């Protein structure tokens, strides 16, 4: 999870009043948290130009960035200078070092920097030393960095619909950030809301005529959730409440084409079940019992010594828009052939003994012919490494992912540690695939066969020679896939 600079220094004044050592320490923690979650931290290391451009909301060759204004508004130039000074301090002090294997200016966190970060993690939160020695206001001292499954963004006029939905989600074991249960009298709204937006896995956005009225807080919440999707994560889960697609087209064409729940036809039980499925939590049957799975899938990840984190897909965030009146969106679309979609995730070993991973499989849970209307370019890219490769077919079943780095050897995850994985999934048959990864391994003499619920994903594989067009998103600009591929290669994404 990225540690936003504004979660500790919410205003430009806070940044400019912080001493250089404090600013450098915060910057290093922020940069470390970008690993695998932001274009700032890629396989080549850390890129200062990307860091500055993202703060200033400038295009850096990875597609348009979300947000209309720089992160710190009109004070951004002064804030940028302060963080550049902090970056230079990190280099001078040996916490960041140049990666000389890269031709451009890429940096790595040194051993001294890693030691500094470990010392930071051993404390609850590093103090922010301000030049005028002004203590933090009470609202900043009291914010607890919690993690929620879902942030609920809505207009206050829609409480009658949202209140029962929030109660149903809580009753199903979903932790929610909902203003009525989180905010208290006297709270400072901005840092409290930002805390929820930063630390949620998903954001339910209840789109209504009141919401589309472009209110200050709903606009801020939606923009913040979209900004976090730049690394390929699906966060925004829309619910249409009393509106139609035409109402959304004038507000956000991209949002209008995203698959949504409909308040008038999707019951609260349907929404709760879908939410539990996305979170990888047990879904109750209609009689209230937990869903029983058959075969190998009876073994759930929660019952095992290893757990997977949220999934990133890459290298691109290209989507498929399906034919039909609703124009459903599939968030991950990739061409058939040798290159495919990369599933990037990590496994955490919560056991007291080493966990040995000896095989990863890709389970094809369902397949359907692809009824594709067009493709759509997303925002950002995910760094990929190609550790494992698997070729799948339309037939349901498990397909072994070959370990391309060290064929036939185990991957050892020590107790209390995490290990990163990158599985590339490709196919030669066009279609809509529902897939999930599965890990085979052992610990303390026991064997485990664990489906990784967080990796369940629907992927559209399309024939690149079929003439599909790509909506580039720049004033309605449409490209053939070959033209789109050449543009991606100009950005350094050579696979496409």
C-alpha positions in Angstrom: 0.0 0.0 0.0 1.4 3.4 -1.0 2.1 5.8 1.9 0.9 9.1 0.5 3.0 12.2 1.3 -0.2 14.1 2.2 -1.2 11.5 4.8 1.6 12.9 7.0 2.1 16.4 5.5 -1.3 17.4 4.2 -0.5 21.0 3.4 2.2 22.8 1.5 3.0 24.7 4.8 3.7 21.4 6.5 6.1 20.4 3.8 8.0 23.7 3.8 8.2 23.8 7.6 9.6 20.3 7.9 13.4 20.0 8.3 15.4 18.2 5.6 16.1 15.0 7.5 12.4 14.6 8.4 11.4 15.3 4.8 14.0 12.8 3.5 12.8 10.1 5.9 9.2 10.5 4.8 10.2 10.6 1.1 12.1 7.3 1.5 9.2 5.6 3.2 6.9 6.8 0.4 9.3 5.6 -2.3 9.6 2.2 -0.7 5.8 1.8 -0.6 5.6 2.5 -4.4 7.3 -0.9 -5.2 4.9 -2.7 -7.5 2.2 -0.1 -7.1 3.4 3.0 -9.0 5.4 3.8 -12.1 7.9 5.6 -9.7 9.3 2.2 -8.7 9.9 -0.1 -11.6 12.3 -2.9 -12.4 15.1 -0.4 -13.0 14.6 1.1 -9.5 13.3 4.6 -8.6 12.8 7.4 -11.1 12.9 10.9 -9.8 11.4 12.4 -12.9 8.4 10.1 -12.6 8.0 11.0 -8.9 8.0 14.7 -9.7 5.6 14.4 -12.6 3.1 12.4 -10.7 3.0 15.0 -7.9 2.6 17.7 -10.6 0.0 15.6 -12.5 2.1 15.7 -15.7 2.2 13.1 -18.5 5.4 11.1 -18.2 5.0 8.7 -21.1 2.7 6.3 -19.2 -0.6 7.8 -20.3 -2.6 10.7 -18.9 -2.5 11.0 -15.1 -5.6 11.4 -13.1 -6.4 14.7 -11.4 -6.7 18.2 -12.8 -4.4 20.0 -10.4 -1.0 19.3 -8.9 -1.0 17.5 -5.6 -0.3 20.6 -3.5 -2.1 23.1 -5.8 -0.7 26.5 -6.4 2.2 25.8 -3.9 3.4 22.8 -5.9 6.5 24.4 -7.4 7.8 25.2 -3.9 6.9 21.7 -2.6 8.6 20.2 -5.6 11.8 22.1 -4.8 11.6 20.9 -1.2 11.2 17.2 -2.2 14.0 17.5 -4.8 16.3 18.8 -2.0 15.1 15.9 0.2 15.9 13.4 -2.7 19.4 15.0 -3.0 19.9 14.6 0.7 19.0 10.9 0.5 21.7 10.5 -2.2 24.3 12.5 -0.3 23.6 10.5 2.9 23.9 7.2 1.1 20.3 6.1 1.6 19.7 6.2 -2.2 22.3 5.1 -4.7 22.4 5.3 -8.5 21.6 2.1 -10.5 24.5 2.2 -12.9 23.0 -0.8 -14.8 20.4 1.7 -16.2 21.3 4.4 -18.8 18.9 6.9 -17.3 18.9 8.3 -13.8 17.4 5.4 -11.8 18.1 4.9 -8.1 18.1 2.0 -5.6 17.5 2.0 -1.9 20.9 1.2 -0.3 21.5 -1.2 2.6 21.8 1.9 4.8 18.4 3.0 3.4 16.8 -0.4 4.1 18.2 -0.3 7.7 16.7 3.2 8.1 13.3 1.9 6.9 13.4 -1.0 9.4 14.1 1.4 12.2 11.1 3.5 11.0 8.9 0.4 11.0 9.9 -0.4 14.5 8.3 2.8 15.7 4.6 3.5 15.5 5.1 6.7 13.4 8.1 9.0 13.0 7.8 12.4 14.4 7.5 15.4 12.1 10.0 18.1 13.2 8.7 21.5 12.2 11.0 24.5 12.2 8.6 26.5 14.4 8.3 23.5 16.8 4.5 23.7 16.5 2.9 20.5 17.7 0.6 18.4 15.5 -3.0 19.5 15.9 -5.1 17.0 17.8 -7.0 15.7 14.7 -3.7 14.6 13.1 -2.4 13.0 16.3 -5.6 10.9 16.6 -5.8 9.5 13.1 -5.3 5.7 13.2 -4.1 4.2 9.9 -6.6 1.4 9.6 -7.4 -0.7 6.6 -10.9 -1.1 5.3 -12.3 -3.5 2.8 -14.6 -0.9 1.2 -14.9 2.9 1.2 -18.5 4.0 0.5 -18.7 7.2 -1.5 -22.2 8.7 -1.8 -24.2 11.9 -1.7 -25.9 12.7 1.6 -29.3 12.8 -0.2 -29.0 9.0 -0.8 -28.7 8.0 2.9 -32.0 6.1 2.7 -30.5 3.7 0.1 -26.9 3.6 1.5 -27.6 3.1 5.2 -29.2 -0.4 4.8 -26.5 -1.4 2.3 -23.8 -0.4 4.8 -25.5 -2.4 7.5 -25.7 -5.5 5.3 -22.0 -5.3 4.4 -21.0 -4.9 8.1 -23.3 -7.9 9.0 -21.5 -10.0 6.3 -18.1 -9.3 7.9 -17.0 -6.5 5.5 -15.1 -3.7 7.1 -16.4 -0.4 5.7 -15.4 3.2 5.8 -18.8 4.9 6.0 -19.0 8.5 7.2 -21.8 8.0 9.7 -19.8 5.3 11.6 -16.3 6.8 11.2 -16.7 10.5 11.5 -17.3 12.1 14.9 -18.3 15.6 16.0 -15.4 18.0 15.6 -13.3 15.8 13.2 -11.3 17.5 10.5 -13.0 16.0 7.3 -10.1 16.1 4.8 -7.5 14.0 6.7 -10.2 11.6 7.9 -11.6 11.0 4.4 -8.2 10.8 2.9 -7.2 8.2 5.5 -10.2 6.1 4.4 -9.5 6.6 0.6 -5.9 5.6 1.1 -6.5 2.5 3.2 -9.4 0.8 1.4 -9.2 -2.2 -0.9 -12.3 -1.1 -3.0 -14.5 1.9 -3.3 -18.3 1.6 -3.8 -19.5 4.7 -5.5 -23.3 5.3 -5.4 -23.9 7.3 -8.5 -27.1 9.3 -8.4 -28.4 12.6 -9.7 -27.3 14.2 -6.4 -23.8 12.6 -6.8 -23.6 13.9 -10.4 -24.2 17.4 -9.2 -20.4 17.6 -8.7 -20.3 18.2 -5.0 -16.9 19.0 -3.4 -16.5 15.8 -1.3 -17.9 13.3 -3.8 -15.8 14.7 -6.5 -12.7 14.4 -4.3 -13.5 10.9 -3.3 -14.1 9.6 -6.8 -11.0 11.4 -8.2 -8.9 9.9 -5.3 -10.1 6.4 -6.0 -9.5 6.7 -9.8 -6.0 8.0 -9.0 -5.2 4.8 -7.1 -6.2 2.7 -10.1 -3.2 4.0 -12.1 -1.2 0.9 -11.2 -3.7 -1.5 -12.7 -5.9 -2.1 -9.7 -9.7 -2.3 -10.0 -10.9 -0.1 -7.1 -14.0 1.7 -8.3 -17.2 -0.3 -8.0 -20.2 1.8 -9.2 -23.8 1.4 -8.3 -26.4 3.3 -10.5 -29.1 4.7 -8.2 -31.9 6.3 -10.1 -29.9 7.2 -13.2 -29.3 5.8 -16.7 -26.2 5.5 -18.9 -27.1 8.8 -20.7 -27.0 10.6 -17.4 -23.4 9.4 -16.9 -22.2 10.2 -20.4 -22.2 13.9 -19.7 -20.4 13.4 -16.4 -17.8 10.8 -17.2 -17.9 8.7 -20.4 -15.3 6.3 -19.0 -17.4 5.7 -15.9 -20.5 5.2 -18.1 -18.8 2.2 -19.8 -17.8 0.5 -16.5 -19.8 -2.5 -15.5 -22.1 -1.4 -12.6 -24.7 -2.7 -10.2 -28.2 -1.3 -10.7 -30.0 -0.3 -7.5 -33.4 -1.0 -9.0 -32.6 -4.5 -10.2 -29.6 -5.8 -8.1 -30.7 -6.5 -4.5 -28.5 -5.7 -1.5 -27.9 -9.4 -1.1 -26.6 -9.6 -4.7 -24.2 -6.6 -4.0 -23.0 -8.1 -0.7 -22.4 -11.5 -2.3 -20.4 -9.9 -5.2 -18.4 -7.9 -2.6 -17.5 -11.0 -0.6 -16.5 -12.7 -3.8 -14.1 -9.9 -4.8 -12.6 -9.9 -1.3 -12.1 -13.7 -1.3 -14.4 -14.1 1.7 -16.9 -17.0 2.2 -20.2 -16.3 0.5 -23.3 -17.4 2.3 -25.8 -19.6 0.5 -29.4 -18.5 0.5 -30.0 -20.6 3.7 -27.3 -18.6 5.5 -24.7 -21.4 5.5 -21.2 -20.8 4.1 -20.7 -21.9 0.5 -19.2 -25.4 0.2 -16.8 -25.9 -2.6 -16.1 -29.2 -4.3 -12.9 -31.0 -5.2 -9.6 -29.4 -4.5 -11.2 -25.9 -4.0 -12.5 -27.1 -0.6 -9.1 -25.9 0.8 -9.3 -22.1 1.2 -6.4 -19.7 1.4 -7.6 -18.4 4.8 -7.1 -21.9 6.3 -3.5 -22.1 5.1 -0.1 -20.8 6.3 0.3 -18.6 3.2 -1.8 -15.7 2.0 -1.6 -13.6 -1.2 -1.9 -9.8 -1.3 -4.0 -7.7 -3.7 -3.3 -8.5 -7.4 -1.7 -6.2 -9.9 -2.0 -7.0 -13.6 0.3 -5.7 -16.3 2.1 -4.5 -18.2 -0.8 -2.4 -19.5 -4.2 -1.5 -18.3 -6.1 -2.0 -21.5 -9.8 -2.9 -21.2 -12.3 -4.8 -23.4 -15.8 -3.2 -24.1 -18.2 -5.9 -24.9 -21.1 -5.6 -27.3 -24.7 -5.3 -26.0 -26.8 -2.5 -24.6 -24.9 -2.3 -21.3 -21.4 -2.3 -22.9 -19.9 -4.3 -20.1 -16.2 -3.6 -19.3 -13.6 -6.3 -18.8 -10.7 -4.6 -17.0 -8.0 -6.8 -18.4 -7.6 -7.4 -22.2 -4.6 -8.9 -23.9 -3.8 -10.3 -27.4 -3.6 -14.0 -28.0 -0.2 -15.4 -28.8 3.1 -15.8 -27.0 2.8 -12.7 -24.8 0.0 -12.5 -22.2 -1.2 -10.8 -19.0 1.1 -10.8 -16.0 -0.4 -11.5 -12.6 1.9 -9.8 -10.1 1.4 -10.5 -6.4 3.3 -11.7 -3.3 2.8 -14.6 -0.9 3.1 -14.1 2.9 4.2 -17.1 5.1 2.5 -16.8 8.4 3.7 -20.2 9.5 6.5 -20.9 12.0 8.4 -22.9 9.4 9.7 -22.3 5.9 7.1 -22.7 3.1 8.4 -24.3 -0.1 6.5 -23.4 -3.3 7.1 -26.1 -5.8 4.4 -25.4 -8.4 2.0 -22.7 -9.5 -1.1 -23.5 -11.6 -3.6 -21.4 -13.5 -7.1 -22.7 -13.0 -9.5 -21.9 -15.8 -12.9 -21.7 -14.0 -15.0 -20.7 -17.0 -14.8 -19.8 -20.7 -17.1 -18.0 -23.1 -16.7 -16.7 -26.7 -15.6 -13.1 -26.9 -18.3 -10.7 -28.0 -15.9 -7.7 -28.4 -17.0 -4.2 -29.5 -13.8 -2.3 -29.0 -10.7 -2.0 -26.7 -10.0 1.0 -24.4 -6.7 2.3 -23.1 -6.4 2.7 -19.4 -4.0 4.7 -17.1 -0.5 3.7 -16.2 1.5 0.5 -16.3 2.7 -2.3 -14.0 6.4 -3.4 -13.9 6.6 -7.1 -14.8 9.4 -9.6 -14.4 8.3 -12.9 -16.1 9.2 -15.4 -13.4 6.5 -18.0 -14.4 4.7 -18.7 -17.7 1.5 -20.6 -18.4 -0.4 -21.3 -21.6 -4.1 -21.9 -21.1 -6.9 -23.3 -23.3 -10.7 -22.9 -23.3 -11.2 -26.2 -21.5 -11.8 -25.9 -17.7 -8.9 -27.3 -15.6 -5.5 -26.5 -14.2 -2.5 -25.5 -16.3 1.0 -25.6 -14.9 3.0 -22.4 -14.8 6.6 -23.1 -15.7 9.3 -21.6 -13.5 11.5 -19.9 -16.2 14.2 -18.7 -13.8 15.3 -21.9 -12.0 13.5 -24.9 -13.6 12.6 -27.6 -11.1 13.7 -25.8 -7.9 11.6 -24.7 -4.9 10.9 -21.1 -4.0 11.5 -20.9 -0.2 9.5 -18.3 1.8 10.9 -17.9 5.4 8.5 -17.5 8.4 7.0 -14.1 8.6 8.3 -13.1 5.2 6.9 -12.4 1.8 8.0 -13.4 -1.7 7.0 -11.7 -5.0 5.7 -13.6 -7.9 5.0 -12.8 -11.5 2.9 -15.3 -13.6 2.4 -14.6 -17.3 -0.7 -16.2 -18.7 -1.2 -16.5 -22.4 -3.4 -18.4 -24.8 -3.8 -18.9 -28.6 -7.6 -19.1 -28.4 -9.7 -15.9 -28.3 -12.3 -15.7 -25.6 -13.4 -14.5 -22.2 -11.6 -16.5 -19.4 -12.3 -16.6 -15.7 -9.0 -17.7 -14.0 -7.5 -18.1 -10.6 -4.0 -19.0 -9.5 -3.3 -22.0 -7.3 -0.1 -22.8 -5.3 1.3 -26.2 -4.4 3.8 -26.4 -1.6 4.7 -27.8 1.7 5.7 -26.8 5.2 6.8 -28.8 8.3 6.2 -32.1 6.5 2.7 -31.2 5.3 1.5 -30.6 1.7 -0.8 -27.8 0.7 -2.8 -27.1 -2.4 -4.1 -23.5 -2.0 -6.3 -21.5 -4.4 -5.4 -17.8 -4.2 -8.7 -16.1 -3.9 -7.3 -12.6 -4.5 -6.1 -13.7 -8.0 -9.6 -14.5 -9.3 -9.9 -12.4 -12.4 -11.8 -12.2 -15.7 -9.5 -11.7 -18.7 -10.5 -11.0 -22.4 -8.0 -12.5 -24.8 -8.5 -11.1 -28.3 -7.1 -11.9 -31.8 -4.9 -9.0 -32.6 -5.4 -9.7 -36.3 -9.2 -9.4 -36.1 -9.3 -5.6 -36.7 -10.4 -4.5 -33.3 -10.0 -0.7 -32.6 -8.5 0.8 -29.5 -10.1 3.9 -28.0 -7.0 5.8 -27.0 -9.0 8.2 -24.8 -7.5 11.4 -26.3 -10.5 13.2 -27.7 -12.0 10.1 -29.1 -8.9 9.1 -31.0 -9.2 5.5 -32.3 -6.2 3.3 -33.3 -5.8 -0.1 -34.8 -4.1 -2.5 -32.4 -0.9 -2.5 -34.5 -0.8 1.4 -34.3 -1.5 1.1 -30.5 1.2 -1.5 -30.1 3.8 0.8 -31.8 2.8 3.6 -29.5 3.3 1.3 -26.4 6.7 0.3 -27.7 7.7 3.9 -28.0 7.1 4.1 -24.2 9.5 1.2 -23.7 6.8 -1.5 -23.3 8.4 -3.9 -25.8 6.0 -6.8 -25.3 3.2 -5.0 -27.2 
